[in-house]
Amino acid sequence: MLARIEATIERYGMFARGQRVGVAVSGGADSVCLLHALLDLAPVWDLHLSVLHVNHRLRGEESEADAQFVRDLAARLGLEFRLHEADVRAAADASGDNLEQAARRVRQRFFRDLLRSGAAGRVAVGHTLSDQAETVLFRFLRGAGATGLAGIHPVTREGVVRPLIEIRRREVLEFLRERGVPWREDSSNQDRTFARNRIRHDLLPALERDWNPALSEVLSGTALVARDEEQYWQEAIAELCKDRLVLRPPAVLFRADWLAALQPAIARRALRKAVALAKGDLLRVDMRHIEGILDLARGQRGSGRLQIPALEAFRSFDWVRLAPPARIRREYEFELQAPGRYLVPNAGWELVLEQSSPGSLSGYNSMESERLDWGRISGTLRMRNWRPGDQYRPLGSADEVRVKSLFEQDRIPLWDRREWPVITCGDRIVWTAGFGPAADFVAAQTAATTLAIRETYDLAQFCSRELGRRRLIVGRGSASPQGGGGL
């Protein structure tokens, strides 16, 4: 068995020579076996081992006894011992997770902190081939796709490794009994209220007895194939999505027609990547959520919303936006002075106002009409967000137009309208982002003083579509780039 564990370690490149390895030991048979196996194999890679234990405080005195057992084990073996204690029930109540999920998060955080601090270069945990088989079967019964069927990874990006992943649990028990090594039994492992325990003690043994004695190996092999295919697809989807998924924290956006045109298998994987980017993980996201977003993108209406765990999928015109549920719209309004620089709230860009005389503008460009005549501005300039009912007469229009109509004409998504800036003088709009100055305020060639309004960068950072056919700069003295990058 040690030779097979060594082969697994070599196959997956689990350790580097001279590495510090924290061995996670719960006190159960699997983790105790792992510790003893790594002690025997440590000289192969000159590993420096330490013992890690997480006390979840879920079983009262039994949990305390487990911690003491592992502390004594480390002492007998002459190994450094690190104890992490956590109130998992409180963590579950705070996060909304069940106890199993909360305990997993506590362990993962502890391991991640050790790895990031350099206290350990790897953390070894005791998952076996039997755990792999139970995981794959459990996920299959829940309706997982290929990603879920990849099961437990032998090595994670964070640095967690599983040297026993090709060893069955009965082999672990035989190893310990032959050596006379004691271990602790976790009473919760017998609790049939947990689905995983029912699979472990009832379903999987029945399937192996009545259908296929080698079912655990078959399920483990399924995980291996799915994992290799998943690695390929992750690389392919990353390349496909790199110019298509738009990150505007906390949101991720993509064009609906792009997703709808993809072959369904590719579209589902692209969506899973988008959801993971927006949510941080794929927990509780299943096939029906992915298919719901696909239907949203394929729909002819060009609008709609649906809720998935921790996210809202929002379709508006050509774009789909994945983000945490929409916040309450916040109005803003404040006075402007020229010259001056003003951050547009929640938009990530600035407006710069500059006064200039005709002499200072000569030779810059020929767009004489796109300047505000300072002499026509009688009152205080104010900037505020667009509000329903706003209207004005933009340059080139014979009548006043509702700003909402301009949004619809230019297919501006609903979420981009919330903080869309307009500049007013009294009760009149004199300028609107993306649509330019009001015709009544445009400077003539003979204007004594003009007001230039420019953005520090184009509205591609603010709006989810290309506005290239509209000049985003008002005024000749501007050094801002033309609009048009889109997303």
GUMARTOR-960034 format. One record per residue (C-alpha): residue number from 1; x, y, z; residue in one letter. Coordinates in nm, 4 decimals, always signed. Layout:
// residues N
NUM | X | Y | Z | A
...
// end
This chain:
// residues 487
1 | +0.0000 | +0.0000 | +0.0000 | M
2 | +0.2868 | +0.2387 | +0.0766 | L
3 | +0.4244 | +0.1774 | -0.2735 | A
4 | +0.0854 | +0.2694 | -0.4230 | R
5 | +0.0654 | +0.5862 | -0.2104 | I
6 | +0.4171 | +0.6795 | -0.3226 | E
7 | +0.3125 | +0.6251 | -0.6850 | A
8 | +0.0081 | +0.8481 | -0.6362 | T
9 | +0.2243 | +1.1229 | -0.4864 | I
10 | +0.4661 | +1.0999 | -0.7778 | E
11 | +0.1915 | +1.0848 | -1.0415 | R
12 | +0.0312 | +1.4092 | -0.9256 | Y
13 | +0.3502 | +1.5858 | -0.8165 | G
14 | +0.2115 | +1.6404 | -0.4676 | M
15 | +0.5364 | +1.7319 | -0.2905 | F
16 | +0.8580 | +1.9158 | -0.3636 | A
17 | +1.1834 | +1.8062 | -0.2040 | R
18 | +1.2387 | +1.9489 | +0.1443 | G
19 | +0.8821 | +2.0810 | +0.1678 | Q
20 | +0.6979 | +2.1600 | +0.4930 | R
21 | +0.3776 | +1.9538 | +0.4993 | V
22 | +0.0928 | +1.9990 | +0.7432 | G
23 | -0.0976 | +1.6721 | +0.7868 | V
24 | -0.4647 | +1.7262 | +0.8777 | A
25 | -0.5523 | +1.4663 | +1.1423 | V
26 | -0.9042 | +1.4416 | +1.2809 | S
27 | -0.8244 | +1.1306 | +1.4842 | G
28 | -1.0243 | +0.9052 | +1.2509 | G
29 | -0.8811 | +0.6031 | +1.0726 | A
30 | -0.8154 | +0.7720 | +0.7368 | D
31 | -0.6195 | +1.0678 | +0.8726 | S
32 | -0.4241 | +0.8580 | +1.1236 | V
33 | -0.3302 | +0.6210 | +0.8416 | C
34 | -0.2242 | +0.9175 | +0.6293 | L
35 | +0.0049 | +1.0489 | +0.9037 | L
36 | +0.1765 | +0.7126 | +0.9549 | H
37 | +0.2122 | +0.6542 | +0.5803 | A
38 | +0.3706 | +0.9968 | +0.5284 | L
39 | +0.6082 | +0.9366 | +0.8183 | L
40 | +0.7327 | +0.6252 | +0.6378 | D
41 | +0.7531 | +0.8047 | +0.3023 | L
42 | +0.8882 | +1.1416 | +0.4223 | A
43 | +1.2545 | +1.0470 | +0.3572 | P
44 | +1.1767 | +0.9987 | -0.0145 | V
45 | +1.1187 | +1.3747 | -0.0495 | W
46 | +1.2876 | +1.4914 | +0.2727 | D
47 | +0.9518 | +1.6195 | +0.3990 | L
48 | +0.9126 | +1.8122 | +0.7258 | H
49 | +0.5818 | +1.7088 | +0.8784 | L
50 | +0.3573 | +1.8765 | +1.1317 | S
51 | +0.0160 | +1.7732 | +1.2631 | V
52 | -0.2935 | +1.9929 | +1.2138 | L
53 | -0.6218 | +1.9476 | +1.3981 | H
54 | -0.9464 | +2.1446 | +1.3778 | V
55 | -1.1786 | +2.1231 | +1.6780 | N
56 | -1.5251 | +2.2063 | +1.5442 | H
57 | -1.6788 | +2.1905 | +1.8946 | R
58 | -1.9821 | +2.0083 | +1.7577 | L
59 | -1.9769 | +1.6992 | +1.9829 | R
60 | -1.8934 | +1.8388 | +2.3233 | G
61 | -1.6611 | +1.6164 | +2.5260 | E
62 | -1.6117 | +1.3853 | +2.2278 | E
63 | -1.4642 | +1.6731 | +2.0255 | S
64 | -1.2323 | +1.7645 | +2.3134 | E
65 | -1.1218 | +1.4020 | +2.3432 | A
66 | -1.0451 | +1.3904 | +1.9692 | D
67 | -0.8255 | +1.6997 | +2.0015 | A
68 | -0.6398 | +1.5491 | +2.2974 | Q
69 | -0.5931 | +1.2189 | +2.1127 | F
70 | -0.4323 | +1.3971 | +1.8148 | V
71 | -0.2175 | +1.6160 | +2.0431 | R
72 | -0.0868 | +1.3038 | +2.2201 | D
73 | -0.0289 | +1.1291 | +1.8857 | L
74 | +0.1822 | +1.4198 | +1.7581 | A
75 | +0.3809 | +1.4224 | +2.0807 | A
76 | +0.4552 | +1.0467 | +2.0617 | R
77 | +0.5758 | +1.0895 | +1.7050 | L
78 | +0.7825 | +1.3971 | +1.7897 | G
79 | +0.5915 | +1.6234 | +1.5510 | L
80 | +0.4836 | +1.9854 | +1.5842 | E
81 | +0.1117 | +2.0168 | +1.6671 | F
82 | -0.1162 | +2.3003 | +1.5519 | R
83 | -0.4689 | +2.3251 | +1.6931 | L
84 | -0.7418 | +2.5408 | +1.5428 | H
85 | -1.0661 | +2.5769 | +1.7379 | E
86 | -1.3862 | +2.7189 | +1.5916 | A
87 | -1.7532 | +2.7578 | +1.6857 | D
88 | -1.8987 | +2.5944 | +1.3760 | V
89 | -2.2596 | +2.6301 | +1.4921 | R
90 | -2.2184 | +3.0050 | +1.5223 | A
91 | -2.0466 | +3.0152 | +1.1819 | A
92 | -2.3352 | +2.8190 | +1.0274 | A
93 | -2.5937 | +3.0527 | +1.1816 | D
94 | -2.4056 | +3.3569 | +1.0514 | A
95 | -2.3556 | +3.2258 | +0.6976 | S
96 | -2.6760 | +3.0302 | +0.6442 | G
97 | -2.4751 | +2.7161 | +0.5648 | D
98 | -2.5570 | +2.3774 | +0.7110 | N
99 | -2.3156 | +2.2404 | +0.9717 | L
100 | -2.1251 | +2.0268 | +0.7215 | E
101 | -2.0687 | +2.3209 | +0.4869 | Q
102 | -1.9729 | +2.5541 | +0.7720 | A
103 | -1.7226 | +2.3007 | +0.9087 | A
104 | -1.5693 | +2.2623 | +0.5612 | R
105 | -1.5329 | +2.6386 | +0.5285 | R
106 | -1.3621 | +2.6591 | +0.8682 | V
107 | -1.1114 | +2.3911 | +0.7711 | R
108 | -1.0454 | +2.5431 | +0.4305 | Q
109 | -0.9823 | +2.8857 | +0.5849 | R
110 | -0.7400 | +2.7362 | +0.8380 | F
111 | -0.5514 | +2.5475 | +0.5667 | F
112 | -0.5467 | +2.8489 | +0.3354 | R
113 | -0.4034 | +3.0715 | +0.6089 | D
114 | -0.1261 | +2.8209 | +0.6789 | L
115 | -0.0381 | +2.7930 | +0.3121 | L
116 | -0.0411 | +3.1674 | +0.2530 | R
117 | +0.1706 | +3.2381 | +0.5594 | S
118 | +0.4345 | +2.9868 | +0.4503 | G
119 | +0.3915 | +2.7789 | +0.7674 | A
120 | +0.3216 | +2.4893 | +0.5297 | A
121 | +0.3969 | +2.4401 | +0.1621 | G
122 | +0.1315 | +2.1688 | +0.1358 | R
123 | -0.1579 | +2.0476 | +0.3497 | V
124 | -0.2255 | +1.6737 | +0.3217 | A
125 | -0.5766 | +1.5441 | +0.3963 | V
126 | -0.6999 | +1.1873 | +0.4252 | G
127 | -0.9619 | +1.1463 | +0.1539 | H
128 | -0.9614 | +0.7948 | +0.0118 | T
129 | -1.0857 | +0.6225 | -0.3015 | L
130 | -1.3955 | +0.5306 | -0.1002 | S
131 | -1.4595 | +0.8990 | -0.0271 | D
132 | -1.4167 | +0.9696 | -0.3982 | Q
133 | -1.6723 | +0.7028 | -0.4914 | A
134 | -1.9234 | +0.8338 | -0.2362 | E
135 | -1.8757 | +1.1891 | -0.3608 | T
136 | -1.9253 | +1.1017 | -0.7277 | V
137 | -2.2349 | +0.8914 | -0.6506 | L
138 | -2.3779 | +1.1640 | -0.4257 | F
139 | -2.3279 | +1.4304 | -0.6926 | R
140 | -2.4693 | +1.2064 | -0.9653 | F
141 | -2.7842 | +1.1524 | -0.7599 | L
142 | -2.8170 | +1.5290 | -0.7179 | R
143 | -2.7898 | +1.5841 | -1.0931 | G
144 | -2.4325 | +1.7099 | -1.1324 | A
145 | -2.2747 | +1.7577 | -1.4732 | G
146 | -1.9202 | +1.6737 | -1.5768 | A
147 | -1.7718 | +1.9361 | -1.3457 | T
148 | -1.9361 | +1.7828 | -1.0405 | G
149 | -1.8515 | +1.4288 | -1.1458 | L
150 | -1.4820 | +1.5239 | -1.1425 | A
151 | -1.5205 | +1.4633 | -0.7704 | G
152 | -1.2392 | +1.5248 | -0.5220 | I
153 | -0.9221 | +1.6593 | -0.6823 | H
154 | -0.5932 | +1.4925 | -0.5808 | P
155 | -0.4221 | +1.8344 | -0.5765 | V
156 | -0.5914 | +2.1737 | -0.5474 | T
157 | -0.4659 | +2.5098 | -0.6700 | R
158 | -0.4365 | +2.6228 | -0.3087 | E
159 | -0.1947 | +2.3407 | -0.2199 | G
160 | -0.4151 | +2.0774 | -0.0524 | V
161 | -0.3095 | +1.7230 | -0.1494 | V
162 | -0.4726 | +1.3819 | -0.1031 | R
163 | -0.2153 | +1.1007 | -0.1044 | P
164 | -0.4746 | +0.8296 | -0.0148 | L
165 | -0.7087 | +0.9112 | -0.3044 | I
166 | -0.6372 | +0.5735 | -0.4727 | E
167 | -0.6613 | +0.3636 | -0.1530 | I
168 | -0.9887 | +0.2041 | -0.0349 | R
169 | -1.1082 | +0.2510 | +0.3211 | R
170 | -1.0876 | -0.1194 | +0.4007 | R
171 | -0.7185 | -0.1100 | +0.3053 | E
172 | -0.6712 | +0.1788 | +0.5488 | V
173 | -0.8245 | -0.0262 | +0.8305 | L
174 | -0.6110 | -0.3293 | +0.7451 | E
175 | -0.2967 | -0.1095 | +0.7508 | F
176 | -0.3786 | +0.0258 | +1.0976 | L
177 | -0.4755 | -0.3114 | +1.2443 | R
178 | -0.1623 | -0.4804 | +1.1160 | E
179 | +0.0483 | -0.2127 | +1.2880 | R
180 | -0.1633 | -0.2000 | +1.6011 | G
181 | -0.2295 | +0.1740 | +1.5542 | V
182 | -0.5358 | +0.3075 | +1.7411 | P
183 | -0.7769 | +0.5665 | +1.6027 | W
184 | -1.0935 | +0.7473 | +1.7081 | R
185 | -1.4450 | +0.6813 | +1.5794 | E
186 | -1.6630 | +0.9867 | +1.5116 | D
187 | -2.0142 | +0.9008 | +1.6303 | S
188 | -2.1662 | +1.1429 | +1.3780 | S
189 | -2.0394 | +0.9186 | +1.0967 | N
190 | -2.3117 | +0.6706 | +1.1896 | Q
191 | -2.5935 | +0.9261 | +1.1817 | D
192 | -2.8239 | +0.8234 | +0.8942 | R
193 | -2.9873 | +1.1680 | +0.8859 | T
194 | -2.6848 | +1.2776 | +0.6805 | F
195 | -2.7199 | +1.1796 | +0.3130 | A
196 | -2.3509 | +1.1014 | +0.2813 | R
197 | -2.3724 | +0.8488 | +0.5674 | N
198 | -2.6680 | +0.6761 | +0.4026 | R
199 | -2.4658 | +0.6481 | +0.0817 | I
200 | -2.1598 | +0.5214 | +0.2725 | R
201 | -2.3305 | +0.2636 | +0.4922 | H
202 | -2.6372 | +0.1616 | +0.2900 | D
203 | -2.6538 | +0.2568 | -0.0780 | L
204 | -2.2974 | +0.2023 | -0.2007 | L
205 | -2.2522 | -0.1344 | -0.0210 | P
206 | -2.5864 | -0.2527 | -0.1642 | A
207 | -2.4862 | -0.1509 | -0.5172 | L
208 | -2.1493 | -0.3234 | -0.4809 | E
209 | -2.3158 | -0.6360 | -0.3451 | R
210 | -2.5977 | -0.6562 | -0.6010 | D
211 | -2.4545 | -0.4879 | -0.9118 | W
212 | -2.0772 | -0.4406 | -0.9294 | N
213 | -1.8227 | -0.5353 | -0.6629 | P
214 | -1.5759 | -0.2908 | -0.8207 | A
215 | -1.8199 | +0.0021 | -0.8259 | L
216 | -1.5971 | +0.2221 | -0.6105 | S
217 | -1.3128 | +0.1831 | -0.8595 | E
218 | -1.5548 | +0.2507 | -1.1476 | V
219 | -1.6786 | +0.5705 | -0.9847 | L
220 | -1.3230 | +0.6777 | -0.9091 | S
221 | -1.2310 | +0.6153 | -1.2727 | G
222 | -1.5284 | +0.8264 | -1.3805 | T
223 | -1.3941 | +1.1090 | -1.1660 | A
224 | -1.0497 | +1.0784 | -1.3275 | L
225 | -1.1910 | +1.1011 | -1.6809 | V
226 | -1.4232 | +1.3879 | -1.5880 | A
227 | -1.1374 | +1.5727 | -1.4165 | R
228 | -0.9079 | +1.5452 | -1.7194 | D
229 | -1.1850 | +1.6625 | -1.9494 | E
230 | -1.2692 | +1.9435 | -1.7095 | E
231 | -0.9096 | +2.0650 | -1.7148 | Q
232 | -0.9186 | +2.0769 | -2.0940 | Y
233 | -1.2501 | +2.2613 | -2.0958 | W
234 | -1.1390 | +2.5107 | -1.8342 | Q
235 | -0.8507 | +2.6159 | -2.0549 | E
236 | -1.0676 | +2.6255 | -2.3679 | A
237 | -1.3471 | +2.8215 | -2.1983 | I
238 | -1.1003 | +3.0679 | -2.0451 | A
239 | -0.9715 | +3.1428 | -2.3942 | E
240 | -1.3238 | +3.1687 | -2.5358 | L
241 | -1.4442 | +3.4021 | -2.2617 | C
242 | -1.1452 | +3.6295 | -2.2130 | K
243 | -1.2820 | +3.9016 | -2.4429 | D
244 | -1.6490 | +3.8196 | -2.3901 | R
245 | -1.7071 | +3.8283 | -2.0142 | L
246 | -1.6939 | +4.1854 | -1.8901 | V
247 | -1.5950 | +4.2394 | -1.5263 | L
248 | -1.7559 | +4.5434 | -1.3678 | R
249 | -1.7457 | +4.4476 | -0.9986 | P
250 | -1.9629 | +4.3263 | -0.8476 | P
251 | -2.1166 | +4.2400 | -1.1843 | A
252 | -2.0221 | +4.0236 | -1.4811 | V
253 | -2.1785 | +4.1074 | -1.8178 | L
254 | -2.1939 | +3.9404 | -2.1574 | F
255 | -2.3839 | +3.9840 | -2.4811 | R
256 | -2.6976 | +3.7721 | -2.5043 | A
257 | -2.6520 | +3.7010 | -2.8748 | D
258 | -2.2975 | +3.5735 | -2.8155 | W
259 | -2.4151 | +3.3208 | -2.5577 | L
260 | -2.7232 | +3.2206 | -2.7565 | A
261 | -2.5111 | +3.1427 | -3.0632 | A
262 | -2.2832 | +2.9003 | -2.8779 | L
263 | -2.3289 | +2.5267 | -2.8968 | Q
264 | -2.5287 | +2.4326 | -2.5812 | P
265 | -2.2490 | +2.2367 | -2.4108 | A
266 | -2.0084 | +2.5282 | -2.4585 | I
267 | -2.2713 | +2.7843 | -2.3558 | A
268 | -2.3340 | +2.6024 | -2.0273 | R
269 | -1.9639 | +2.5985 | -1.9446 | R
270 | -1.9252 | +2.9653 | -2.0357 | A
271 | -2.2180 | +3.0459 | -1.8079 | L
272 | -2.0715 | +2.8490 | -1.5202 | R
273 | -1.7527 | +3.0512 | -1.5552 | K
274 | -1.9516 | +3.3753 | -1.5577 | A
275 | -2.1479 | +3.2722 | -1.2486 | V
276 | -1.8299 | +3.1697 | -1.0648 | A
277 | -1.6717 | +3.5083 | -1.1443 | L
278 | -1.9748 | +3.6997 | -1.0180 | A
279 | -2.0518 | +3.4808 | -0.7149 | K
280 | -1.7076 | +3.3567 | -0.6166 | G
281 | -1.8131 | +2.9908 | -0.6326 | D
282 | -2.0775 | +2.7598 | -0.7771 | L
283 | -2.2293 | +2.6383 | -0.4517 | L
284 | -2.6022 | +2.5633 | -0.4814 | R
285 | -2.5981 | +2.6547 | -0.8517 | V
286 | -2.7404 | +2.3623 | -1.0474 | D
287 | -2.8558 | +2.2771 | -1.3997 | M
288 | -3.1937 | +2.4482 | -1.3724 | R
289 | -3.0246 | +2.7803 | -1.2868 | H
290 | -2.7863 | +2.7541 | -1.5830 | I
291 | -3.0699 | +2.6597 | -1.8187 | E
292 | -3.2772 | +2.9510 | -1.6880 | G
293 | -3.0039 | +3.2010 | -1.7764 | I
294 | -2.9633 | +3.0375 | -2.1170 | L
295 | -3.3362 | +3.0801 | -2.1810 | D
296 | -3.3059 | +3.4441 | -2.0761 | L
297 | -3.0270 | +3.5026 | -2.3303 | A
298 | -3.2068 | +3.3166 | -2.6083 | R
299 | -3.5396 | +3.4928 | -2.5566 | G
300 | -3.6786 | +3.7324 | -2.8169 | Q
301 | -3.8162 | +3.9850 | -2.5663 | R
302 | -3.4791 | +4.1369 | -2.4812 | G
303 | -3.5669 | +4.1779 | -2.1160 | S
304 | -3.6234 | +3.9729 | -1.8029 | G
305 | -3.4843 | +3.8721 | -1.4663 | R
306 | -3.4396 | +3.5583 | -1.2631 | L
307 | -3.2901 | +3.4769 | -0.9259 | Q
308 | -3.0231 | +3.2155 | -0.8705 | I
309 | -2.8426 | +3.1525 | -0.5395 | P
310 | -2.6817 | +3.4828 | -0.4279 | A
311 | -2.7149 | +3.6374 | -0.7764 | L
312 | -2.9648 | +3.8058 | -1.0039 | E
313 | -2.9546 | +3.7480 | -1.3802 | A
314 | -3.0849 | +4.0578 | -1.5572 | F
315 | -3.1406 | +4.0852 | -1.9349 | R
316 | -3.1750 | +4.4294 | -2.0929 | S
317 | -3.1575 | +4.4706 | -2.4715 | F
318 | -2.8384 | +4.3052 | -2.5943 | D
319 | -2.6773 | +4.2345 | -2.2574 | W
320 | -2.7122 | +3.9972 | -1.9625 | V
321 | -2.5812 | +4.1050 | -1.6235 | R
322 | -2.4996 | +3.8716 | -1.3326 | L
323 | -2.4680 | +4.0473 | -0.9983 | A
324 | -2.5830 | +4.0336 | -0.6374 | P
325 | -2.9482 | +4.1409 | -0.6062 | P
326 | -2.9910 | +4.5030 | -0.7124 | A
327 | -2.9367 | +4.7655 | -0.4499 | R
328 | -3.1854 | +5.0438 | -0.3886 | I
329 | -3.1301 | +5.3274 | -0.6334 | R
330 | -2.9588 | +5.6227 | -0.4695 | R
331 | -3.0281 | +5.9699 | -0.6020 | E
332 | -2.7477 | +6.2246 | -0.6184 | Y
333 | -2.7294 | +6.5950 | -0.6955 | E
334 | -2.4612 | +6.8570 | -0.6327 | F
335 | -2.3431 | +7.1983 | -0.7519 | E
336 | -2.0746 | +7.2405 | -1.0190 | L
337 | -1.8078 | +7.5066 | -1.0555 | Q
338 | -1.5914 | +7.5729 | -1.3605 | A
339 | -1.3092 | +7.4907 | -1.3690 | P
340 | -1.3576 | +7.1753 | -1.1661 | G
341 | -1.3341 | +6.7936 | -1.1557 | R
342 | -1.6248 | +6.5815 | -1.0342 | Y
343 | -1.6512 | +6.2085 | -0.9759 | L
344 | -1.9705 | +6.0590 | -1.1145 | V
345 | -2.1121 | +5.8532 | -0.8232 | P
346 | -2.0934 | +5.4751 | -0.8674 | N
347 | -1.9675 | +5.5137 | -1.2254 | A
348 | -1.5897 | +5.5151 | -1.1806 | G
349 | -1.5171 | +5.8142 | -1.4049 | W
350 | -1.4952 | +6.1915 | -1.3755 | E
351 | -1.6336 | +6.4994 | -1.5467 | L
352 | -1.3923 | +6.7877 | -1.6010 | V
353 | -1.5314 | +7.1381 | -1.6600 | L
354 | -1.3127 | +7.4009 | -1.8267 | E
355 | -1.3844 | +7.7588 | -1.9345 | Q
356 | -1.2058 | +7.8815 | -2.2455 | S
357 | -1.1974 | +8.1739 | -2.4874 | S
358 | -1.2137 | +8.1419 | -2.8680 | P
359 | -0.8426 | +8.2171 | -2.9023 | G
360 | -0.7430 | +7.9242 | -2.6854 | S
361 | -0.9428 | +7.6837 | -2.9013 | L
362 | -0.8108 | +7.7661 | -3.2457 | S
363 | -0.6647 | +7.4795 | -3.4422 | G
364 | -0.7862 | +7.1997 | -3.2116 | Y
365 | -1.0752 | +7.0659 | -3.4175 | N
366 | -1.3648 | +7.1648 | -3.6346 | S
367 | -1.6515 | +7.0599 | -3.4080 | M
368 | -1.7517 | +7.4202 | -3.3377 | E
369 | -2.1116 | +7.3290 | -3.2526 | S
370 | -2.0280 | +7.1042 | -2.9587 | E
371 | -1.9510 | +7.3731 | -2.7034 | R
372 | -2.1661 | +7.5314 | -2.4362 | L
373 | -2.2015 | +7.9074 | -2.4557 | D
374 | -2.1105 | +8.0328 | -2.1079 | W
375 | -2.3024 | +8.3517 | -2.1742 | G
376 | -2.6311 | +8.1603 | -2.2062 | R
377 | -2.5886 | +7.9940 | -1.8686 | I
378 | -2.7664 | +8.2179 | -1.6190 | S
379 | -2.7659 | +8.0381 | -1.2885 | G
380 | -2.5986 | +7.7591 | -1.0991 | T
381 | -2.4964 | +7.4432 | -1.2800 | L
382 | -2.5826 | +7.1197 | -1.1003 | R
383 | -2.5122 | +6.7563 | -1.1782 | M
384 | -2.7564 | +6.4819 | -1.0869 | R
385 | -2.8541 | +6.1357 | -1.2002 | N
386 | -3.1179 | +6.0875 | -1.4695 | W
387 | -3.4731 | +6.0651 | -1.3402 | R
388 | -3.7882 | +5.9354 | -1.5098 | P
389 | -3.9566 | +6.2142 | -1.7025 | G
390 | -3.6351 | +6.4015 | -1.7871 | D
391 | -3.6394 | +6.5553 | -2.1332 | Q
392 | -3.4476 | +6.8120 | -2.3363 | Y
393 | -3.3757 | +6.9159 | -2.6974 | R
394 | -3.0397 | +6.7701 | -2.8011 | P
395 | -2.8465 | +6.9180 | -3.0908 | L
396 | -3.0049 | +6.8188 | -3.4218 | G
397 | -3.3530 | +6.7631 | -3.2796 | S
398 | -3.6479 | +6.9894 | -3.3617 | A
399 | -3.8363 | +6.9028 | -3.0432 | D
400 | -3.7667 | +6.8007 | -2.6875 | E
401 | -3.6981 | +6.4307 | -2.6425 | V
402 | -3.7340 | +6.2184 | -2.3335 | R
403 | -3.3965 | +6.0934 | -2.2146 | V
404 | -3.5604 | +5.7545 | -2.1683 | K
405 | -3.6338 | +5.7508 | -2.5422 | S
406 | -3.2669 | +5.8194 | -2.6123 | L
407 | -3.1757 | +5.5292 | -2.3844 | F
408 | -3.4073 | +5.2998 | -2.5748 | E
409 | -3.2889 | +5.4291 | -2.9124 | Q
410 | -2.9265 | +5.3610 | -2.8174 | D
411 | -3.0196 | +5.0377 | -2.6331 | R
412 | -2.8745 | +5.1476 | -2.3006 | I
413 | -2.9355 | +4.8662 | -2.0465 | P
414 | -3.1563 | +4.9444 | -1.7499 | L
415 | -2.8799 | +4.8986 | -1.4922 | W
416 | -2.6646 | +5.1661 | -1.6592 | D
417 | -2.9373 | +5.4274 | -1.6342 | R
418 | -2.9439 | +5.4515 | -1.2544 | R
419 | -2.6483 | +5.6881 | -1.2137 | E
420 | -2.6480 | +5.8324 | -1.5663 | W
421 | -2.5389 | +6.1976 | -1.5241 | P
422 | -2.7151 | +6.5049 | -1.6540 | V
423 | -2.6172 | +6.8705 | -1.5982 | I
424 | -2.8913 | +7.1224 | -1.5300 | T
425 | -2.9255 | +7.4978 | -1.5034 | C
426 | -3.2341 | +7.5810 | -1.3054 | G
427 | -3.5053 | +7.3447 | -1.4250 | D
428 | -3.3481 | +7.2866 | -1.7687 | R
429 | -3.1106 | +7.0126 | -1.8810 | I
430 | -2.8088 | +7.1623 | -2.0590 | V
431 | -2.6082 | +6.8426 | -2.1137 | W
432 | -2.6551 | +6.4655 | -2.0880 | T
433 | -2.3781 | +6.2064 | -2.0858 | A
434 | -2.3519 | +6.0269 | -2.4184 | G
435 | -2.6101 | +6.2507 | -2.5891 | F
436 | -2.4366 | +6.5869 | -2.5661 | G
437 | -2.5459 | +6.9470 | -2.5094 | P
438 | -2.8913 | +7.0990 | -2.5368 | A
439 | -2.9352 | +7.2811 | -2.8659 | A
440 | -3.0274 | +7.6080 | -2.6901 | D
441 | -2.6939 | +7.6133 | -2.5080 | F
442 | -2.4573 | +7.5236 | -2.7928 | V
443 | -2.1916 | +7.7898 | -2.8463 | A
444 | -2.1765 | +7.9815 | -3.1720 | A
445 | -1.8456 | +8.0613 | -3.3420 | Q
446 | -1.8661 | +8.4138 | -3.1985 | T
447 | -1.9200 | +8.3080 | -2.8343 | A
448 | -1.6950 | +8.5065 | -2.6013 | A
449 | -1.6502 | +8.2255 | -2.3492 | T
450 | -1.7308 | +7.8574 | -2.3790 | T
451 | -1.7629 | +7.5732 | -2.1339 | L
452 | -1.6009 | +7.2425 | -2.2259 | A
453 | -1.7140 | +6.9270 | -2.0495 | I
454 | -1.5059 | +6.6155 | -2.0859 | R
455 | -1.4847 | +6.2710 | -1.9321 | E
456 | -1.1569 | +6.1397 | -1.7950 | T
457 | -1.2207 | +5.8310 | -2.0082 | Y
458 | -1.4918 | +5.7219 | -2.2425 | D
459 | -1.8342 | +5.5956 | -2.1537 | L
460 | -1.7315 | +5.2440 | -2.2452 | A
461 | -1.6410 | +5.2170 | -1.8769 | Q
462 | -1.9936 | +5.3226 | -1.7830 | F
463 | -2.2196 | +5.1814 | -2.0474 | C
464 | -2.2641 | +4.8279 | -2.1764 | S
465 | -2.2673 | +4.9095 | -2.5444 | R
466 | -2.0653 | +5.0875 | -2.8072 | E
467 | -2.1422 | +5.4594 | -2.8313 | L
468 | -1.8854 | +5.5237 | -3.1009 | G
469 | -2.1120 | +5.7183 | -3.3290 | R
470 | -2.1643 | +5.9851 | -3.0620 | R
471 | -1.8850 | +6.2150 | -2.9543 | R
472 | -1.8489 | +6.1939 | -2.5786 | L
473 | -1.6727 | +6.5260 | -2.5421 | I
474 | -1.8475 | +6.8600 | -2.5193 | V
475 | -1.6190 | +7.1532 | -2.5985 | G
476 | -1.3184 | +7.2158 | -2.8164 | R
477 | -1.0589 | +7.2368 | -2.5439 | G
478 | -1.0996 | +6.8739 | -2.4390 | S
479 | -0.8243 | +6.6182 | -2.4502 | A
480 | -1.0564 | +6.3244 | -2.3798 | S
481 | -1.0704 | +6.0341 | -2.6241 | P
482 | -1.3635 | +5.9740 | -2.8517 | Q
483 | -1.6298 | +5.7357 | -2.7315 | G
484 | -1.6699 | +5.4000 | -2.8827 | G
485 | -1.4905 | +5.1137 | -2.7122 | G
486 | -1.8080 | +4.9530 | -2.5860 | G
487 | -1.7304 | +4.6686 | -2.3517 | L
// end
